[in-house]
Amino acid sequence: MKPTPTYANKPTSDNPRDVEAWALAEASRRLLDAGRSPVNEETLRAALQLNQRLWTIFQAAMTEDDCGHPPEVRTNIAALSLLVDRETMARLIDLDVSKLDTLISINRSVASGLTARPDAPVQVQPAPAPQAARPPMAPPVSAPDGQPPRQSLRISI
């Protein structure tokens, strides 16, 4: 069994969402560092394997009986984790650092979503006026109670 990797920095919050966002950001940072010239294959493999372990944890959390996420969220996370699995395996085979952008982008996007606070005020921009060639759009349907509180995954790296 491989030793647990050490971290240059650690999450400063005990909030699970913040820890998950930190883990994704750390995985992205490692992928970016590993992709810089000159490329060290061992460092690149370690970064890819760390990213894969992280997404395997997310994937496993979606299958737990006590997972509080709705089915559509579980499905979306599972689909995203399968994409990450395929992309990671391809990068482990070819070690092409020019193709790391997909993994880094996914990690950053999910981390950004995790750090967004559901109770923070959302600034809504007015919708553009409908054009004459297109029929007007129906107003968006909102949940009666507003958005449900976002739940976080429990992970341990």
DADA-V970563 format. One record per residue. N is the residue number from 1. PHI is phi in whole degrees, -180 to 180 (999 if undefined). PSI is psi in whole degrees, 0 to 359 (* if undefined). D_LAST is the distance of its C-alpha to the last C-alpha in whole Angstrom. Layout:
n=N phi=PHI psi=PSI d_last=D_LAST
n=N phi=PHI psi=PSI d_last=D_LAST
This chain:
n=1 phi=999 psi=139 d_last=14
n=2 phi=-78 psi=149 d_last=13
n=3 phi=-68 psi=153 d_last=12
n=4 phi=-67 psi=133 d_last=8
n=5 phi=-67 psi=150 d_last=9
n=6 phi=-94 psi=156 d_last=10
n=7 phi=-119 psi=138 d_last=10
n=8 phi=-70 psi=327 d_last=14
n=9 phi=-135 psi=165 d_last=13
n=10 phi=-132 psi=157 d_last=11
n=11 phi=-62 psi=144 d_last=12
n=12 phi=-98 psi=359 d_last=15
n=13 phi=-122 psi=153 d_last=15
n=14 phi=-94 psi=357 d_last=14
n=15 phi=-66 psi=125 d_last=15
n=16 phi=-57 psi=323 d_last=12
n=17 phi=-63 psi=319 d_last=14
n=18 phi=-66 psi=321 d_last=14
n=19 phi=-66 psi=318 d_last=10
n=20 phi=-63 psi=316 d_last=10
n=21 phi=-62 psi=317 d_last=12
n=22 phi=-60 psi=315 d_last=11
n=23 phi=-61 psi=318 d_last=8
n=24 phi=-66 psi=319 d_last=11
n=25 phi=-65 psi=320 d_last=13
n=26 phi=-64 psi=318 d_last=11
n=27 phi=-63 psi=319 d_last=11
n=28 phi=-63 psi=316 d_last=15
n=29 phi=-59 psi=317 d_last=15
n=30 phi=-66 psi=321 d_last=14
n=31 phi=-64 psi=317 d_last=16
n=32 phi=-62 psi=313 d_last=19
n=33 phi=-61 psi=319 d_last=19
n=34 phi=-69 psi=335 d_last=19
n=35 phi=-85 psi=354 d_last=22
n=36 phi=-78 psi=151 d_last=24
n=37 phi=-79 psi=147 d_last=27
n=38 phi=-74 psi=143 d_last=28
n=39 phi=-77 psi=128 d_last=25
n=40 phi=-103 psi=112 d_last=23
n=41 phi=-59 psi=322 d_last=22
n=42 phi=-65 psi=317 d_last=20
n=43 phi=-66 psi=319 d_last=18
n=44 phi=-64 psi=314 d_last=18
n=45 phi=-61 psi=318 d_last=17
n=46 phi=-62 psi=318 d_last=14
n=47 phi=-66 psi=318 d_last=13
n=48 phi=-66 psi=319 d_last=14
n=49 phi=-67 psi=322 d_last=12
n=50 phi=-62 psi=315 d_last=9
n=51 phi=-62 psi=319 d_last=10
n=52 phi=-66 psi=319 d_last=11
n=53 phi=-62 psi=317 d_last=8
n=54 phi=-59 psi=312 d_last=7
n=55 phi=-71 psi=333 d_last=11
n=56 phi=-66 psi=323 d_last=11
n=57 phi=-64 psi=315 d_last=9
n=58 phi=-59 psi=316 d_last=11
n=59 phi=-62 psi=315 d_last=14
n=60 phi=-65 psi=323 d_last=13
n=61 phi=-62 psi=330 d_last=13
n=62 phi=-72 psi=342 d_last=17
n=63 phi=-96 psi=354 d_last=18
n=64 phi=-71 psi=145 d_last=18
n=65 phi=-62 psi=326 d_last=21
n=66 phi=-92 psi=15 d_last=20
n=67 phi=-66 psi=125 d_last=19
n=68 phi=-89 psi=2 d_last=21
n=69 phi=-79 psi=146 d_last=21
n=70 phi=-67 psi=159 d_last=24
n=71 phi=-55 psi=322 d_last=25
n=72 phi=-68 psi=327 d_last=26
n=73 phi=-70 psi=317 d_last=22
n=74 phi=-59 psi=316 d_last=21
n=75 phi=-64 psi=316 d_last=23
n=76 phi=-64 psi=318 d_last=22
n=77 phi=-67 psi=320 d_last=18
n=78 phi=-63 psi=317 d_last=19
n=79 phi=-65 psi=318 d_last=21
n=80 phi=-65 psi=320 d_last=19
n=81 phi=-68 psi=328 d_last=16
n=82 phi=-67 psi=321 d_last=19
n=83 phi=-62 psi=315 d_last=21
n=84 phi=-62 psi=319 d_last=17
n=85 phi=-59 psi=311 d_last=17
n=86 phi=-62 psi=314 d_last=21
n=87 phi=-65 psi=319 d_last=21
n=88 phi=-65 psi=316 d_last=18
n=89 phi=-62 psi=319 d_last=20
n=90 phi=-62 psi=320 d_last=23
n=91 phi=-72 psi=327 d_last=21
n=92 phi=-66 psi=330 d_last=20
n=93 phi=-79 psi=311 d_last=24
n=94 phi=-96 psi=345 d_last=26
n=95 phi=51 psi=36 d_last=24
n=96 phi=-88 psi=102 d_last=26
n=97 phi=-69 psi=341 d_last=24
n=98 phi=-72 psi=351 d_last=27
n=99 phi=-111 psi=18 d_last=25
n=100 phi=-80 psi=346 d_last=21
n=101 phi=-57 psi=323 d_last=23
n=102 phi=-61 psi=312 d_last=22
n=103 phi=-64 psi=316 d_last=18
n=104 phi=-64 psi=317 d_last=18
n=105 phi=-64 psi=318 d_last=20
n=106 phi=-62 psi=312 d_last=19
n=107 phi=-59 psi=313 d_last=15
n=108 phi=-64 psi=319 d_last=18
n=109 phi=-65 psi=315 d_last=20
n=110 phi=-67 psi=319 d_last=17
n=111 phi=-60 psi=318 d_last=16
n=112 phi=-62 psi=318 d_last=19
n=113 phi=-65 psi=324 d_last=20
n=114 phi=-70 psi=328 d_last=17
n=115 phi=-83 psi=346 d_last=19
n=116 phi=-68 psi=134 d_last=22
n=117 phi=-95 psi=123 d_last=23
n=118 phi=-65 psi=338 d_last=25
n=119 phi=-91 psi=357 d_last=28
n=120 phi=-76 psi=144 d_last=29
n=121 phi=-65 psi=137 d_last=32
n=122 phi=-102 psi=129 d_last=32
n=123 phi=-89 psi=119 d_last=35
n=124 phi=-100 psi=129 d_last=37
n=125 phi=-91 psi=143 d_last=39
n=126 phi=-63 psi=145 d_last=42
n=127 phi=-72 psi=145 d_last=43
n=128 phi=-68 psi=153 d_last=45
n=129 phi=-66 psi=139 d_last=49
n=130 phi=-64 psi=144 d_last=49
n=131 phi=-84 psi=155 d_last=51
n=132 phi=-64 psi=329 d_last=54
n=133 phi=-76 psi=341 d_last=53
n=134 phi=-113 psi=145 d_last=50
n=135 phi=-70 psi=152 d_last=51
n=136 phi=-64 psi=147 d_last=49
n=137 phi=-84 psi=149 d_last=46
n=138 phi=-71 psi=148 d_last=45
n=139 phi=-65 psi=147 d_last=43
n=140 phi=-65 psi=144 d_last=40
n=141 phi=-89 psi=130 d_last=39
n=142 phi=-114 psi=155 d_last=37
n=143 phi=-68 psi=144 d_last=35
n=144 phi=-60 psi=326 d_last=38
n=145 phi=-99 psi=10 d_last=35
n=146 phi=84 psi=193 d_last=33
n=147 phi=-75 psi=138 d_last=30
n=148 phi=-69 psi=152 d_last=28
n=149 phi=-63 psi=140 d_last=25
n=150 phi=-78 psi=139 d_last=22
n=151 phi=-106 psi=157 d_last=19
n=152 phi=-112 psi=161 d_last=15
n=153 phi=-87 psi=152 d_last=13
n=154 phi=-98 psi=122 d_last=10
n=155 phi=-132 psi=158 d_last=7
n=156 phi=-144 psi=122 d_last=4
n=157 phi=-114 psi=* d_last=0
